[in-house]
Amino acid sequence: MKRALLALPLVLLAAPAMAVPGGEIDTLQIGRYTCELPGDALGPRGEHVPDKDFAIVFGSSYRSNDGVRGTYLLTGDQIVMTSGPRMGERYHRLTQGFLRKQNADGSDGNLRCVIANRTNTFPSTDRPANP
């Protein structure tokens, strides 16, 4: 009996770790994400929504297109903006670099955001033009 009790901690250490609720913690690709609503068959394939664009600048930090920073949490394929101007917004990562903004009920909405470039800046309008 004593041997069984002594062996129990060893068995528990050898067991595989349980899955993390919600999935593994990860980060998005660094770069600028451009967001758009779907178009229709008679017009452009998408309607750019510049107010929703953002950039992943480092780790779990993002910057809105007006330069305000915030943080996000990515678990599995679910992204939650945890601070900053997009706080509370949720996105579903469909593939690497392709996101869908979620509705309040958790379903995928119409707004889609795709990585436009792999830099961490927005084009600057306050710099002088190169000669």
N, CA, C and O atoms as CSV, one atom per row, in Angstrom:
chain,resi,resn,atom,element,x,y,z
A,1,MET,N,N,0.812,-1.187,0.000
A,1,MET,CA,C,0.000,0.000,0.000
A,1,MET,C,C,0.862,1.260,0.000
A,1,MET,O,O,0.580,2.217,-0.721
A,2,LYS,N,N,1.937,1.249,0.832
A,2,LYS,CA,C,2.819,2.405,0.890
A,2,LYS,C,C,3.511,2.633,-0.442
A,2,LYS,O,O,3.704,3.773,-0.866
A,3,ARG,N,N,3.885,1.533,-1.104
A,3,ARG,CA,C,4.528,1.679,-2.415
A,3,ARG,C,C,3.579,2.312,-3.429
A,3,ARG,O,O,4.003,3.131,-4.243
A,4,ALA,N,N,2.305,1.942,-3.388
A,4,ALA,CA,C,1.320,2.510,-4.309
A,4,ALA,C,C,1.166,4.009,-4.070
A,4,ALA,O,O,1.055,4.781,-5.022
A,5,LEU,N,N,1.159,4.420,-2.809
A,5,LEU,CA,C,1.044,5.848,-2.493
A,5,LEU,C,C,2.282,6.615,-2.919
A,5,LEU,O,O,2.188,7.759,-3.364
A,6,LEU,N,N,3.454,5.981,-2.782
A,6,LEU,CA,C,4.686,6.638,-3.204
A,6,LEU,C,C,4.783,6.731,-4.724
A,6,LEU,O,O,5.371,7.680,-5.244
A,7,ALA,N,N,4.220,5.773,-5.438
A,7,ALA,CA,C,4.283,5.763,-6.899
A,7,ALA,C,C,3.279,6.718,-7.533
A,7,ALA,O,O,3.453,7.119,-8.684
A,8,LEU,N,N,2.232,7.088,-6.799
A,8,LEU,CA,C,1.192,7.953,-7.349
A,8,LEU,C,C,1.736,9.291,-7.860
A,8,LEU,O,O,1.374,9.690,-8.967
A,9,PRO,N,N,2.594,10.011,-7.105
A,9,PRO,CA,C,3.129,11.268,-7.656
A,9,PRO,C,C,3.924,11.067,-8.944
A,9,PRO,O,O,3.895,11.929,-9.822
A,10,LEU,N,N,4.624,9.957,-9.069
A,10,LEU,CA,C,5.390,9.694,-10.290
A,10,LEU,C,C,4.466,9.471,-11.476
A,10,LEU,O,O,4.762,9.915,-12.586
A,11,VAL,N,N,3.365,8.795,-11.255
A,11,VAL,CA,C,2.394,8.560,-12.333
A,11,VAL,C,C,1.789,9.897,-12.775
A,11,VAL,O,O,1.608,10.128,-13.970
A,12,LEU,N,N,1.479,10.769,-11.826
A,12,LEU,CA,C,0.899,12.065,-12.172
A,12,LEU,C,C,1.880,12.929,-12.950
A,12,LEU,O,O,1.472,13.656,-13.856
A,13,LEU,N,N,3.160,12.864,-12.617
A,13,LEU,CA,C,4.168,13.631,-13.346
A,13,LEU,C,C,4.346,13.114,-14.764
A,13,LEU,O,O,4.657,13.889,-15.668
A,14,ALA,N,N,4.156,11.834,-14.969
A,14,ALA,CA,C,4.344,11.249,-16.285
A,14,ALA,C,C,3.140,11.450,-17.198
A,14,ALA,O,O,3.254,11.269,-18.410
A,15,ALA,N,N,1.989,11.821,-16.640
A,15,ALA,CA,C,0.783,12.011,-17.449
A,15,ALA,C,C,0.940,13.250,-18.334
A,15,ALA,O,O,1.573,14.220,-17.917
A,16,PRO,N,N,0.378,13.238,-19.544
A,16,PRO,CA,C,0.465,14.412,-20.413
A,16,PRO,C,C,-0.298,15.586,-19.812
A,16,PRO,O,O,-1.286,15.397,-19.103
A,17,ALA,N,N,0.167,16.803,-20.102
A,17,ALA,CA,C,-0.487,18.010,-19.601
A,17,ALA,C,C,-1.863,18.157,-20.239
A,17,ALA,O,O,-2.064,17.797,-21.399
A,18,MET,N,N,-2.779,18.674,-19.489
A,18,MET,CA,C,-4.131,18.894,-19.999
A,18,MET,C,C,-4.122,20.088,-20.942
A,18,MET,O,O,-3.271,20.970,-20.827
A,19,ALA,N,N,-5.057,20.116,-21.864
A,19,ALA,CA,C,-5.151,21.223,-22.817
A,19,ALA,C,C,-5.520,22.511,-22.099
A,19,ALA,O,O,-6.224,22.488,-21.089
A,20,VAL,N,N,-5.048,23.624,-22.617
A,20,VAL,CA,C,-5.361,24.930,-22.067
A,20,VAL,C,C,-6.782,25.295,-22.493
A,20,VAL,O,O,-7.111,25.168,-23.672
A,21,PRO,N,N,-7.642,25.747,-21.561
A,21,PRO,CA,C,-8.994,26.144,-21.970
A,21,PRO,C,C,-8.933,27.237,-23.036
A,21,PRO,O,O,-8.220,28.226,-22.865
A,22,GLY,N,N,-9.664,27.072,-24.120
A,22,GLY,CA,C,-9.676,28.058,-25.187
A,22,GLY,C,C,-8.585,27.859,-26.217
A,22,GLY,O,O,-8.628,28.483,-27.278
A,23,GLY,N,N,-7.612,27.015,-25.942
A,23,GLY,CA,C,-6.524,26.760,-26.883
A,23,GLY,C,C,-5.220,27.353,-26.407
A,23,GLY,O,O,-5.172,28.055,-25.397
A,24,GLU,N,N,-4.175,27.069,-27.136
A,24,GLU,CA,C,-2.847,27.559,-26.801
A,24,GLU,C,C,-2.753,29.067,-27.006
A,24,GLU,O,O,-3.356,29.614,-27.930
A,25,ILE,N,N,-1.999,29.731,-26.146
A,25,ILE,CA,C,-1.767,31.168,-26.281
A,25,ILE,C,C,-0.761,31.386,-27.405
A,25,ILE,O,O,0.239,30.674,-27.499
A,26,ASP,N,N,-1.025,32.363,-28.248
A,26,ASP,CA,C,-0.186,32.620,-29.413
A,26,ASP,C,C,-0.187,34.128,-29.679
A,26,ASP,O,O,-0.806,34.892,-28.939
A,27,THR,N,N,0.502,34.547,-30.729
A,27,THR,CA,C,0.488,35.936,-31.167
A,27,THR,C,C,0.208,35.977,-32.664
A,27,THR,O,O,0.427,34.998,-33.378
A,28,LEU,N,N,-0.278,37.119,-33.124
A,28,LEU,CA,C,-0.525,37.325,-34.548
A,28,LEU,C,C,0.770,37.727,-35.249
A,28,LEU,O,O,1.727,38.159,-34.608
A,29,GLN,N,N,0.786,37.580,-36.563
A,29,GLN,CA,C,1.930,38.030,-37.351
A,29,GLN,C,C,2.069,39.533,-37.227
A,29,GLN,O,O,1.077,40.260,-37.275
A,30,ILE,N,N,3.308,40.004,-37.067
A,30,ILE,CA,C,3.568,41.435,-37.029
A,30,ILE,C,C,3.311,42.008,-38.415
A,30,ILE,O,O,3.733,41.437,-39.420
A,31,GLY,N,N,2.620,43.135,-38.461
A,31,GLY,CA,C,2.324,43.790,-39.728
A,31,GLY,C,C,1.035,44.567,-39.663
A,31,GLY,O,O,0.359,44.595,-38.635
A,32,ARG,N,N,0.703,45.195,-40.763
A,32,ARG,CA,C,-0.504,46.021,-40.872
A,32,ARG,C,C,-1.654,45.173,-41.386
A,32,ARG,O,O,-1.520,44.480,-42.394
A,33,TYR,N,N,-2.779,45.228,-40.695
A,33,TYR,CA,C,-3.986,44.500,-41.093
A,33,TYR,C,C,-4.978,45.496,-41.692
A,33,TYR,O,O,-5.327,46.492,-41.056
A,34,THR,N,N,-5.426,45.227,-42.904
A,34,THR,CA,C,-6.398,46.054,-43.606
A,34,THR,C,C,-7.758,45.386,-43.486
A,34,THR,O,O,-7.890,44.182,-43.706
A,35,CYS,N,N,-8.777,46.183,-43.132
A,35,CYS,CA,C,-10.111,45.621,-42.905
A,35,CYS,C,C,-11.091,46.127,-43.957
A,35,CYS,O,O,-11.017,47.275,-44.394
A,36,GLU,N,N,-12.009,45.251,-44.354
A,36,GLU,CA,C,-12.998,45.597,-45.366
A,36,GLU,C,C,-14.280,44.822,-45.161
A,36,GLU,O,O,-14.306,43.763,-44.534
A,37,LEU,N,N,-15.343,45.385,-45.710
A,37,LEU,CA,C,-16.629,44.707,-45.776
A,37,LEU,C,C,-16.765,44.116,-47.166
A,37,LEU,O,O,-16.187,44.648,-48.115
A,38,PRO,N,N,-17.515,43.029,-47.314
A,38,PRO,CA,C,-17.647,42.433,-48.639
A,38,PRO,C,C,-18.389,43.343,-49.614
A,38,PRO,O,O,-19.287,44.087,-49.221
A,39,GLY,N,N,-18.010,43.278,-50.867
A,39,GLY,CA,C,-18.694,44.022,-51.919
A,39,GLY,C,C,-19.811,43.173,-52.493
A,39,GLY,O,O,-20.316,42.260,-51.839
A,40,ASP,N,N,-20.184,43.479,-53.701
A,40,ASP,CA,C,-21.202,42.662,-54.373
A,40,ASP,C,C,-20.761,42.368,-55.802
A,40,ASP,O,O,-19.715,42.842,-56.245
A,41,ALA,N,N,-21.542,41.605,-56.501
A,41,ALA,CA,C,-21.175,41.166,-57.846
A,41,ALA,C,C,-21.135,42.301,-58.855
A,41,ALA,O,O,-20.507,42.163,-59.905
A,42,LEU,N,N,-21.786,43.410,-58.566
A,42,LEU,CA,C,-21.841,44.515,-59.508
A,42,LEU,C,C,-20.793,45.595,-59.247
A,42,LEU,O,O,-20.644,46.515,-60.050
A,43,GLY,N,N,-20.076,45.495,-58.149
A,43,GLY,CA,C,-19.118,46.539,-57.807
A,43,GLY,C,C,-17.799,45.942,-57.353
A,43,GLY,O,O,-17.461,44.816,-57.716
A,44,PRO,N,N,-17.058,46.697,-56.560
A,44,PRO,CA,C,-15.778,46.199,-56.076
A,44,PRO,C,C,-15.966,44.987,-55.161
A,44,PRO,O,O,-17.024,44.805,-54.559
A,45,ARG,N,N,-14.935,44.176,-55.070
A,45,ARG,CA,C,-15.064,42.947,-54.269
A,45,ARG,C,C,-15.049,43.215,-52.769
A,45,ARG,O,O,-15.412,42.343,-51.979
A,46,GLY,N,N,-14.638,44.399,-52.378
A,46,GLY,CA,C,-14.641,44.749,-50.966
A,46,GLY,C,C,-14.644,46.247,-50.773
A,46,GLY,O,O,-14.184,46.998,-51.633
A,47,GLU,N,N,-15.172,46.682,-49.621
A,47,GLU,CA,C,-15.212,48.106,-49.282
A,47,GLU,C,C,-14.295,48.338,-48.089
A,47,GLU,O,O,-14.600,47.924,-46.971
A,48,HIS,N,N,-13.173,49.001,-48.334
A,48,HIS,CA,C,-12.181,49.254,-47.291
A,48,HIS,C,C,-12.805,50.086,-46.169
A,48,HIS,O,O,-13.506,51.062,-46.434
A,49,VAL,N,N,-12.548,49.693,-44.898
A,49,VAL,CA,C,-13.028,50.418,-43.719
A,49,VAL,C,C,-11.787,50.855,-42.935
A,49,VAL,O,O,-11.362,50.158,-42.014
A,50,PRO,N,N,-11.199,52.015,-43.298
A,50,PRO,CA,C,-9.924,52.429,-42.704
A,50,PRO,C,C,-9.955,52.591,-41.188
A,50,PRO,O,O,-8.933,52.399,-40.530
A,51,ASP,N,N,-11.118,52.943,-40.620
A,51,ASP,CA,C,-11.213,53.107,-39.160
A,51,ASP,C,C,-10.920,51.810,-38.419
A,51,ASP,O,O,-10.543,51.845,-37.248
A,52,LYS,N,N,-11.086,50.670,-39.075
A,52,LYS,CA,C,-10.898,49.375,-38.428
A,52,LYS,C,C,-9.506,48.793,-38.645
A,52,LYS,O,O,-9.161,47.781,-38.034
A,53,ASP,N,N,-8.700,49.414,-39.507
A,53,ASP,CA,C,-7.330,48.931,-39.734
A,53,ASP,C,C,-6.527,49.011,-38.434
A,53,ASP,O,O,-6.778,49.875,-37.593
A,54,PHE,N,N,-5.578,48.119,-38.281
A,54,PHE,CA,C,-4.684,48.138,-37.123
A,54,PHE,C,C,-3.383,47.459,-37.505
A,54,PHE,O,O,-3.287,46.805,-38.544
A,55,ALA,N,N,-2.382,47.622,-36.651
A,55,ALA,CA,C,-1.089,46.980,-36.883
A,55,ALA,C,C,-0.693,46.215,-35.633
A,55,ALA,O,O,-0.852,46.707,-34.516
A,56,ILE,N,N,-0.181,45.017,-35.825
A,56,ILE,CA,C,0.430,44.265,-34.727
A,56,ILE,C,C,1.875,44.741,-34.694
A,56,ILE,O,O,2.602,44.598,-35.677
A,57,VAL,N,N,2.296,45.311,-33.560
A,57,VAL,CA,C,3.605,45.943,-33.510
A,57,VAL,C,C,4.651,45.111,-32.784
A,57,VAL,O,O,5.836,45.198,-33.105
A,58,PHE,N,N,4.237,44.308,-31.818
A,58,PHE,CA,C,5.193,43.473,-31.103
A,58,PHE,C,C,4.418,42.552,-30.176
A,58,PHE,O,O,3.530,43.000,-29.451
A,59,GLY,N,N,4.746,41.274,-30.197
A,59,GLY,CA,C,4.107,40.331,-29.279
A,59,GLY,C,C,2.598,40.452,-29.306
A,59,GLY,O,O,1.973,40.238,-30.345
A,60,SER,N,N,2.018,40.789,-28.185
A,60,SER,CA,C,0.564,40.921,-28.098
A,60,SER,C,C,0.130,42.381,-28.033
A,60,SER,O,O,-0.855,42.708,-27.371
A,61,SER,N,N,0.859,43.257,-28.714
A,61,SER,CA,C,0.517,44.684,-28.780
A,61,SER,C,C,0.058,45.055,-30.182
A,61,SER,O,O,0.583,44.559,-31.179
A,62,TYR,N,N,-0.931,45.936,-30.236
A,62,TYR,CA,C,-1.394,46.445,-31.529
A,62,TYR,C,C,-1.455,47.964,-31.457
A,62,TYR,O,O,-1.399,48.556,-30.378
A,63,ARG,N,N,-1.571,48.577,-32.619
A,63,ARG,CA,C,-1.723,50.026,-32.723
A,63,ARG,C,C,-2.829,50.295,-33.726
A,63,ARG,O,O,-2.827,49.743,-34.827
A,64,SER,N,N,-3.776,51.145,-33.345
A,64,SER,CA,C,-4.846,51.516,-34.264
A,64,SER,C,C,-4.281,52.441,-35.330
A,64,SER,O,O,-3.152,52.916,-35.207
A,65,ASN,N,N,-5.058,52.698,-36.374
A,65,ASN,CA,C,-4.535,53.530,-37.464
A,65,ASN,C,C,-4.345,54.982,-37.055
A,65,ASN,O,O,-3.726,55.749,-37.793
A,66,ASP,N,N,-4.867,55.380,-35.884
A,66,ASP,CA,C,-4.598,56.742,-35.394
A,66,ASP,C,C,-3.464,56.766,-34.371
A,66,ASP,O,O,-3.244,57.787,-33.720
A,67,GLY,N,N,-2.740,55.651,-34.221
A,67,GLY,CA,C,-1.523,55.605,-33.416
A,67,GLY,C,C,-1.691,55.212,-31.965
A,67,GLY,O,O,-0.701,55.178,-31.234
A,68,VAL,N,N,-2.904,54.911,-31.511
A,68,VAL,CA,C,-3.128,54.543,-30.116
A,68,VAL,C,C,-2.861,53.045,-29.947
A,68,VAL,O,O,-3.337,52.223,-30.729
A,69,ARG,N,N,-2.090,52.712,-28.911
A,69,ARG,CA,C,-1.699,51.319,-28.679
A,69,ARG,C,C,-2.657,50.600,-27.746
A,69,ARG,O,O,-3.364,51.217,-26.949
A,70,GLY,N,N,-2.661,49.290,-27.866
A,70,GLY,CA,C,-3.457,48.428,-27.001
A,70,GLY,C,C,-2.870,47.028,-27.002
A,70,GLY,O,O,-1.855,46.772,-27.649
A,71,THR,N,N,-3.503,46.135,-26.283
A,71,THR,CA,C,-3.051,44.742,-26.230
A,71,THR,C,C,-4.192,43.814,-26.625
A,71,THR,O,O,-5.363,44.191,-26.596
A,72,TYR,N,N,-3.825,42.601,-26.992
A,72,TYR,CA,C,-4.805,41.585,-27.357
A,72,TYR,C,C,-4.368,40.249,-26.767
A,72,TYR,O,O,-3.215,40.082,-26.368
A,73,LEU,N,N,-5.297,39.307,-26.718
A,73,LEU,CA,C,-5.009,37.941,-26.282
A,73,LEU,C,C,-5.504,37.002,-27.362
A,73,LEU,O,O,-6.668,37.058,-27.757
A,74,LEU,N,N,-4.623,36.139,-27.841
A,74,LEU,CA,C,-4.977,35.127,-28.840
A,74,LEU,C,C,-4.876,33.766,-28.181
A,74,LEU,O,O,-3.787,33.336,-27.800
A,75,THR,N,N,-6.002,33.088,-28.044
A,75,THR,CA,C,-6.026,31.720,-27.538
A,75,THR,C,C,-6.713,30.854,-28.582
A,75,THR,O,O,-7.859,31.101,-28.957
A,76,GLY,N,N,-6.001,29.842,-29.042
A,76,GLY,CA,C,-6.535,29.015,-30.125
A,76,GLY,C,C,-6.718,29.869,-31.357
A,76,GLY,O,O,-5.745,30.395,-31.896
A,77,ASP,N,N,-7.965,30.019,-31.819
A,77,ASP,CA,C,-8.251,30.872,-32.981
A,77,ASP,C,C,-9.115,32.074,-32.604
A,77,ASP,O,O,-9.721,32.697,-33.475
A,78,GLN,N,N,-9.175,32.403,-31.308
A,78,GLN,CA,C,-9.990,33.513,-30.824
A,78,GLN,C,C,-9.106,34.665,-30.344
A,78,GLN,O,O,-8.203,34.465,-29.531
A,79,ILE,N,N,-9.371,35.864,-30.849
A,79,ILE,CA,C,-8.617,37.057,-30.474
A,79,ILE,C,C,-9.564,37.992,-29.725
A,79,ILE,O,O,-10.677,38.258,-30.177
A,80,VAL,N,N,-9.109,38.484,-28.578
A,80,VAL,CA,C,-9.869,39.465,-27.806
A,80,VAL,C,C,-8.964,40.664,-27.589
A,80,VAL,O,O,-7.858,40.521,-27.068
A,81,MET,N,N,-9.418,41.836,-27.982
A,81,MET,CA,C,-8.679,43.066,-27.714
A,81,MET,C,C,-8.913,43.406,-26.247
A,81,MET,O,O,-10.042,43.679,-25.839
A,82,THR,N,N,-7.837,43.389,-25.450
A,82,THR,CA,C,-7.979,43.514,-23.997
A,82,THR,C,C,-7.749,44.928,-23.471
A,82,THR,O,O,-8.096,45.213,-22.325
A,83,SER,N,N,-7.178,45.814,-24.273
A,83,SER,CA,C,-7.025,47.213,-23.871
A,83,SER,C,C,-6.892,48.066,-25.128
A,83,SER,O,O,-6.761,47.548,-26.237
A,84,GLY,N,N,-6.927,49.376,-24.934
A,84,GLY,CA,C,-6.774,50.284,-26.064
A,84,GLY,C,C,-8.090,50.599,-26.742
A,84,GLY,O,O,-9.158,50.291,-26.213
A,85,PRO,N,N,-8.015,51.219,-27.924
A,85,PRO,CA,C,-9.215,51.698,-28.608
A,85,PRO,C,C,-10.149,50.579,-29.087
A,85,PRO,O,O,-11.330,50.837,-29.319
A,86,ARG,N,N,-9.668,49.380,-29.237
A,86,ARG,CA,C,-10.502,48.268,-29.700
A,86,ARG,C,C,-10.917,47.329,-28.552
A,86,ARG,O,O,-11.409,46.227,-28.793
A,87,MET,N,N,-10.713,47.773,-27.319
A,87,MET,CA,C,-10.992,46.934,-26.157
A,87,MET,C,C,-12.386,46.309,-26.238
A,87,MET,O,O,-13.380,46.998,-26.467
A,88,GLY,N,N,-12.435,44.998,-26.045
A,88,GLY,CA,C,-13.693,44.266,-26.081
A,88,GLY,C,C,-14.027,43.664,-27.430
A,88,GLY,O,O,-14.866,42.766,-27.503
A,89,GLU,N,N,-13.399,44.127,-28.505
A,89,GLU,CA,C,-13.672,43.558,-29.826
A,89,GLU,C,C,-13.092,42.148,-29.889
A,89,GLU,O,O,-12.050,41.855,-29.304
A,90,ARG,N,N,-13.797,41.288,-30.615
A,90,ARG,CA,C,-13.369,39.890,-30.766
A,90,ARG,C,C,-13.246,39.553,-32.246
A,90,ARG,O,O,-14.039,39.996,-33.076
A,91,TYR,N,N,-12.235,38.760,-32.546
A,91,TYR,CA,C,-11.974,38.324,-33.915
A,91,TYR,C,C,-11.753,36.818,-33.924
A,91,TYR,O,O,-11.304,36.235,-32.938
A,92,HIS,N,N,-12.074,36.206,-35.046
A,92,HIS,CA,C,-11.850,34.777,-35.260
A,92,HIS,C,C,-10.740,34.648,-36.296
A,92,HIS,O,O,-10.871,35.154,-37.410
A,93,ARG,N,N,-9.647,33.975,-35.940
A,93,ARG,CA,C,-8.556,33.772,-36.900
A,93,ARG,C,C,-8.894,32.549,-37.740
A,93,ARG,O,O,-8.901,31.422,-37.245
A,94,LEU,N,N,-9.175,32.789,-39.030
A,94,LEU,CA,C,-9.517,31.697,-39.942
A,94,LEU,C,C,-8.260,31.025,-40.483
A,94,LEU,O,O,-8.180,29.798,-40.553
A,95,THR,N,N,-7.290,31.833,-40.859
A,95,THR,CA,C,-5.985,31.324,-41.289
A,95,THR,C,C,-4.939,32.323,-40.815
A,95,THR,O,O,-5.278,33.383,-40.287
A,96,GLN,N,N,-3.683,31.988,-41.003
A,96,GLN,CA,C,-2.602,32.905,-40.646
A,96,GLN,C,C,-2.771,34.186,-41.460
A,96,GLN,O,O,-2.685,34.142,-42.687
A,97,GLY,N,N,-3.009,35.323,-40.810
A,97,GLY,CA,C,-3.139,36.589,-41.528
A,97,GLY,C,C,-4.527,36.899,-42.053
A,97,GLY,O,O,-4.683,37.862,-42.803
A,98,PHE,N,N,-5.567,36.106,-41.682
A,98,PHE,CA,C,-6.943,36.377,-42.126
A,98,PHE,C,C,-7.875,36.257,-40.927
A,98,PHE,O,O,-8.009,35.187,-40.333
A,99,LEU,N,N,-8.524,37.382,-40.579
A,99,LEU,CA,C,-9.381,37.440,-39.390
A,99,LEU,C,C,-10.788,37.867,-39.772
A,99,LEU,O,O,-10.982,38.563,-40.768
A,100,ARG,N,N,-11.765,37.453,-38.984
A,100,ARG,CA,C,-13.154,37.918,-39.110
A,100,ARG,C,C,-13.568,38.519,-37.779
A,100,ARG,O,O,-13.391,37.895,-36.733
A,101,LYS,N,N,-14.119,39.728,-37.809
A,101,LYS,CA,C,-14.644,40.331,-36.579
A,101,LYS,C,C,-15.901,39.565,-36.190
A,101,LYS,O,O,-16.730,39.240,-37.040
A,102,GLN,N,N,-16.036,39.280,-34.899
A,102,GLN,CA,C,-17.178,38.513,-34.430
A,102,GLN,C,C,-18.315,39.406,-33.963
A,102,GLN,O,O,-18.095,40.500,-33.443
A,103,ASN,N,N,-19.528,38.921,-34.157
A,103,ASN,CA,C,-20.722,39.590,-33.658
A,103,ASN,C,C,-20.822,39.362,-32.151
A,103,ASN,O,O,-20.063,38.572,-31.592
A,104,ALA,N,N,-21.750,40.047,-31.498
A,104,ALA,CA,C,-21.934,39.921,-30.054
A,104,ALA,C,C,-22.261,38.486,-29.643
A,104,ALA,O,O,-21.918,38.069,-28.537
A,105,ASP,N,N,-22.919,37.729,-30.519
A,105,ASP,CA,C,-23.275,36.344,-30.180
A,105,ASP,C,C,-22.146,35.354,-30.459
A,105,ASP,O,O,-22.324,34.153,-30.259
A,106,GLY,N,N,-20.985,35.836,-30.919
A,106,GLY,CA,C,-19.844,34.962,-31.186
A,106,GLY,C,C,-19.750,34.447,-32.608
A,106,GLY,O,O,-18.764,33.801,-32.965
A,107,SER,N,N,-20.757,34.719,-33.428
A,107,SER,CA,C,-20.705,34.290,-34.830
A,107,SER,C,C,-19.803,35.239,-35.617
A,107,SER,O,O,-19.582,36.382,-35.218
A,108,ASP,N,N,-19.292,34.746,-36.735
A,108,ASP,CA,C,-18.445,35.578,-37.594
A,108,ASP,C,C,-19.281,36.663,-38.255
A,108,ASP,O,O,-20.357,36.397,-38.791
A,109,GLY,N,N,-18.769,37.897,-38.209
A,109,GLY,CA,C,-19.444,39.021,-38.850
A,109,GLY,C,C,-18.949,39.212,-40.274
A,109,GLY,O,O,-18.202,38.386,-40.797
A,110,ASN,N,N,-19.368,40.301,-40.895
A,110,ASN,CA,C,-18.992,40.598,-42.276
A,110,ASN,C,C,-17.607,41.207,-42.412
A,110,ASN,O,O,-16.952,41.022,-43.438
A,111,LEU,N,N,-17.143,41.942,-41.380
A,111,LEU,CA,C,-15.854,42.621,-41.473
A,111,LEU,C,C,-14.725,41.589,-41.469
A,111,LEU,O,O,-14.660,40.716,-40.603
A,112,ARG,N,N,-13.838,41.713,-42.460
A,112,ARG,CA,C,-12.680,40.815,-42.541
A,112,ARG,C,C,-11.419,41.656,-42.550
A,112,ARG,O,O,-11.380,42.734,-43.142
A,113,CYS,N,N,-10.391,41.150,-41.888
A,113,CYS,CA,C,-9.120,41.864,-41.811
A,113,CYS,C,C,-8.019,40.915,-42.269
A,113,CYS,O,O,-7.914,39.785,-41.792
A,114,VAL,N,N,-7.201,41.396,-43.202
A,114,VAL,CA,C,-6.109,40.578,-43.742
A,114,VAL,C,C,-4.795,41.330,-43.590
A,114,VAL,O,O,-4.759,42.560,-43.623
A,115,ILE,N,N,-3.728,40.577,-43.425
A,115,ILE,CA,C,-2.425,41.220,-43.288
A,115,ILE,C,C,-2.058,41.820,-44.638
A,115,ILE,O,O,-2.048,41.132,-45.658
A,116,ALA,N,N,-1.758,43.109,-44.627
A,116,ALA,CA,C,-1.453,43.826,-45.868
A,116,ALA,C,C,0.043,43.857,-46.133
A,116,ALA,O,O,0.479,43.746,-47.279
A,117,ASN,N,N,0.825,44.007,-45.076
A,117,ASN,CA,C,2.281,43.955,-45.213
A,117,ASN,C,C,2.865,43.512,-43.888
A,117,ASN,O,O,2.207,43.583,-42.850
A,118,ARG,N,N,4.080,43.064,-43.931
A,118,ARG,CA,C,4.695,42.524,-42.727
A,118,ARG,C,C,5.670,43.521,-42.108
A,118,ARG,O,O,6.804,43.173,-41.780
A,119,THR,N,N,5.220,44.752,-41.953
A,119,THR,CA,C,5.976,45.744,-41.206
A,119,THR,C,C,5.095,46.161,-40.046
A,119,THR,O,O,3.921,45.792,-39.991
A,120,ASN,N,N,5.636,46.906,-39.142
A,120,ASN,CA,C,4.828,47.286,-37.988
A,120,ASN,C,C,4.467,48.760,-37.982
A,120,ASN,O,O,4.291,49.349,-36.915
A,121,THR,N,N,4.353,49.364,-39.156
A,121,THR,CA,C,4.031,50.783,-39.196
A,121,THR,C,C,2.934,51.062,-40.201
A,121,THR,O,O,2.724,50.310,-41.152
A,122,PHE,N,N,2.243,52.162,-39.966
A,122,PHE,CA,C,1.318,52.708,-40.950
A,122,PHE,C,C,2.083,53.728,-41.757
A,122,PHE,O,O,3.042,54.314,-41.255
A,123,PRO,N,N,1.683,53.958,-43.000
A,123,PRO,CA,C,2.349,55.013,-43.762
A,123,PRO,C,C,2.224,56.332,-42.993
A,123,PRO,O,O,1.144,56.681,-42.518
A,124,SER,N,N,3.302,57.037,-42.881
A,124,SER,CA,C,3.291,58.288,-42.116
A,124,SER,C,C,2.936,59.444,-43.035
A,124,SER,O,O,3.462,59.557,-44.142
A,125,THR,N,N,2.043,60.298,-42.569
A,125,THR,CA,C,1.660,61.484,-43.337
A,125,THR,C,C,2.345,62.719,-42.791
A,125,THR,O,O,2.228,63.800,-43.368
A,126,ASP,N,N,3.079,62.568,-41.655
A,126,ASP,CA,C,3.710,63.743,-41.081
A,126,ASP,C,C,5.170,63.879,-41.470
A,126,ASP,O,O,5.831,64.820,-41.031
A,127,ARG,N,N,5.692,62.969,-42.278
A,127,ARG,CA,C,7.081,63.081,-42.742
A,127,ARG,C,C,7.132,63.872,-44.036
A,127,ARG,O,O,6.215,63.786,-44.852
A,128,PRO,N,N,8.183,64.633,-44.229
A,128,PRO,CA,C,8.320,65.323,-45.515
A,128,PRO,C,C,8.588,64.318,-46.620
A,128,PRO,O,O,9.191,63.270,-46.387
A,129,ALA,N,N,8.145,64.639,-47.805
A,129,ALA,CA,C,8.375,63.764,-48.961
A,129,ALA,C,C,9.864,63.721,-49.300
A,129,ALA,O,O,10.583,64.707,-49.139
A,130,ASN,N,N,10.305,62.563,-49.769
A,130,ASN,CA,C,11.703,62.450,-50.200
A,130,ASN,C,C,11.905,63.234,-51.486
A,130,ASN,O,O,11.061,63.190,-52.381
A,131,PRO,N,N,13.029,63.957,-51.586
A,131,PRO,CA,C,13.268,64.729,-52.821
A,131,PRO,C,C,13.616,63.839,-53.979
A,131,PRO,O,O,13.845,64.328,-55.086
